[in-house]
Structure formats: C-alpha cells, structure tokens
Amino acid sequence: MQDLDLARVAVALVVGYLLGGIPFGIIIPRLIGGVDPRTIGSGRTGGANVSRAVGFRWAAVSGLLDVAKATVAILLVIAIGGGAVPQVVAGLAAIVGHSRSPFIGFHGGRGVAPATGGAIIIAPIILAAIFPVFALTIVLTRISSIGSLSASLIGGLFMVAVTALAPLPPIYSTPLPPIYFVYGVGVPGLIWLFHLDNIGRLLRGQERRVGPRSGPRRP
C-alpha cells in the first residue's frame, strides 16, 4: 500500500515538477555569456536549440543536467520510501516541468532529456534498447525531433507490452508494477504533445535540422 501513499505522491508531484522546471538551457548560456536559446531557432530551451545557441559542448552540459532532473527527482522519492507510483509521478512531473517551467513563463524544452533521466531509473533496459534508434535516426536525418518521436513511441510501446505481459517470463527479474503501463503511455504522450509544432513542420517539410548556430528569429 505504500505505493498509494498520497503524501509521497504529492511530494513526488511537487519535487518532480519543480526540479524539472529548472531551466538549465537558459542558465548555462547565461553563465558563459552566450546567446539565449529563446531568441533563435525554435525558441525552446532543449538540447537541440541550445546547441544552435552555444554549440554542442555546452549544449551537452545543459542536456546532462536536464537528464539529471528526473533522475534526482525519482531518487529523492525512493529516499523517502516511495514505491512505483510516486516514482512514476515524479518522472512524469519532471517532464511537464521541463516543458512548462514555472520559472520562465511556462515555456521550456520538449521533455526528452528528463524522460531519459526517468528511464535510467524506471526502465534502463528499455532505454538502452531504444537509444540506438534515437541516435541512428538523428544521424541519418539530422532532424532531432524525428529521433525523439520515434524513440519515445517505440519505448512506450515496449513498456506497455512488457507491463501487460508481466505474468509471463519478464525482461526484468521481477514483474513490472501495473503503474508502469501509465508511464509507458504517459512519456510518449507528453513528448508527442510537446512536439506538436515540430510535427506540423515535419508534415510541411520545414523542420529544422541539427547544425550550426542560427541567427536570431525574425519577428
């Protein structure tokens, strides 16, 4: 019953959302005197747009910190005795906080980095399985959104399938809790929701490619 402890679930929701909302994509460029990523490209604060603003090296630093937000949130929940339910809540809340940060007017990134950070704890084997899909898709297309959308969808389907088949010999040493079904649906659902403008550009053949820094956005 500890998984259903409402106090731990509430803590997970608040901690996940606030940690997820820390805008490292803005903090890092400011610390190094770089361009605010909100003024260029997509205007987002995720890794792809930060790389356009300050280059890949600093974007990697920002991205790793974004990944850590969900990982730390879930580890904090585990530290207070939270089971699968509050862990999933913390992971999903971090994704929402990253994309709808309360610190920068409810804007942010697409949620991919914190989704990765959550999967490190909740679904490491699935994360390892879909990472090649993510990386290869970006290498072949040079479009980060295609990698994010395809990997999140495959990972979500994999999680749902493994959770549904838990009574059979599982991929893990013990069956996955049913709440992981929510995680398997919620993560790709949020990532696709926060990529709606990218999806529109993809359909129109206008999506941005990963590459050199771009200039300021035109009004």
N, C-alpha and C positions, 0 to 999 in steps of 0.2 A: 504493500500500500504506500510505501514511501514515494514511489514514482508519482502518486497522485496528491502529494503534499502541496496544497495550494500556496503555502508560504514560500516554498522553494521554487515553485513555478513562477510566482510573482517576482521573486528575486532574479530568476533566470531571465525573465522578460525584460526587466529594467536594466540589469547588468549587460545583457546581450545587446540591447538597443543602444545604450549609451556608449559602450565600447565600440560597437560597430559604427557609431556616428563620428568618431574621432577622424577628422579629415586630413589624414597623412598626405594625401595627394596635393593638398594646399600647403601644409606645414613644411614639408621637405623643400619644395621650390622657394618658399619664403626664406628658409634658413640659409639657402645657398645663393640667394639673390637672383633667382631665376624667374621665368615667366609664369604667371598664374595660369594654370591649365584651363580655367573657366573662360579665358579670353581668346582661346584658339580652338581649332578643330571642332569637336563635338560639344565643347564646353563642360564636359564631365571631368570628374576627378579620379577616374580609374587609371590603371596602368598604361593602357594604350595611349590615352590622351596626355598623361604626364610625360610619357616618352617623347611626344611631339614637343612638349614644352621645355624639358630639361635634359633630354637624352636618355638612352636606355639604362645607363648605370644608376642614375638617381631614381629613375622610374622603378628599377628593380628593388632599391631600398624601400621606396614607398610601398611597392607591391607586397614585399615580405611583411612589412608592418601591418598592412591591410589583412593579409592572411592570418597574422598572429591575433588579430582582434577576436575572431570567432574561437580560435583555439584557446586563448586565455579565458574567454567567457565560459566555455564549457568546462575547462579545468577548474575554474572557480566554483562552478556549480557542483562538480564532483567533490571538491574540497569541503563543501558544506553538507555533503551526504546526498546530493541529488542523484536520482537514477535516470533512466532513459527518457522519461517525459520531460523533466526540466532541462536535460541536456539538449534535446531536440528543440525545445522552445528557445533556449539560449542561442543555438546555432541559427535558427530562422530569424530571430530578432536581430542578430548581428548583421545579417544580410539586408534586412529592411533598414536598419540604422545606417549602414554604409551608403545605401542608395537614397535615403531620405533623412539625411543628417540634421538633427535639431540645431547644430552649431553653425550651419551655413545655409539657413533658409530652406531646409528640407530638400536640398539637392545633394548630389554625390555621384558615386560610380554606378556600375551595373550589377554589383553583387557577386561577381565571380571570385574575387580574392577571398572574401570571408566564407563563401561557400566551400572553397578549397580548404580553408582553415578548419571549418567544422568537420569536413570529411576526414581530415587527418585523424581525428579522434573517433568519430562515429562510424566511418566506413573506409578505413585505409586501404583495404584490398580493392574495393570498387574504384577508389581514387587512382590507385596505381594502374588499374586496368584501363581507365579512360584517358589517362594523361597522354599516352601516345596518340590517341585520336585528336585531342586538343592541339598538341604540338604539330603533328603532321598536317592537319588541316590548315593551320596558320602558315606553315612553311609553303604549302602548295598554293594557297590562295592569297596570302599576305593580307587577309581580312580577319582581324581578331574576333569580330562578332560571330563569324561562321564557326570558328573553333569553339567559342563559348557556348553557342546554341546547340551545336551537335554533341559536344561532350556532356553538357548538362542533361540533355534529353536521354542519351544512352545511359548515363549514370543513374538517372532517375528510374528508368525502366528496369535497369539491373537491380536497383534497390527494392523496387516494388516486387519484382519477380522473386528475389531471394527471400524477402519477408513473407510473401504468400506461400512459398514452398518450404517454410521453416520446419514443418513436421518431417520433411524428407531430409536426407543427409545434407546439412547446410554447408555453405562455404566457410563459415566460421566454426569454432569449436563448440559453440552453443547456439541454439536458435535465436534469431533476431527478435527483439520485442516488437509487438504489433505497431507501436508508435512509429517505428521506422518506416512504415508504409506512408505515414504523414510526411515524414522527411523526404522520402523518395518522390512524392508528388509535389511537396512544397518548394523544394530547392529549384527544380527546373521551372516550376510555375512562376516563381518570383523572378528568376533570371530572364525568362522569356518576356514577362511583363515589363521589366526594366529595359528590355531591348526592343520595345515596340517601334521606336523611331528608327533603329538600325534595320529592323525587318522591313519597314517601309522603304528605306533606301536600297536595301538589297533587291527588293522586288522591282524597283525602278532602275537598278543598275548604277546607283550613285553612291554606294557605300565607300567610306574612306578606307584606304589601305595603310598597313603599317609601313612607316617610312620616315624620312627626315622631318624635322620640325617644320610645321606650317606656320603661316603668318597669322596675325590677328583676324578674328572673324569679322566679316563685314556686317554692318547693321542691317 
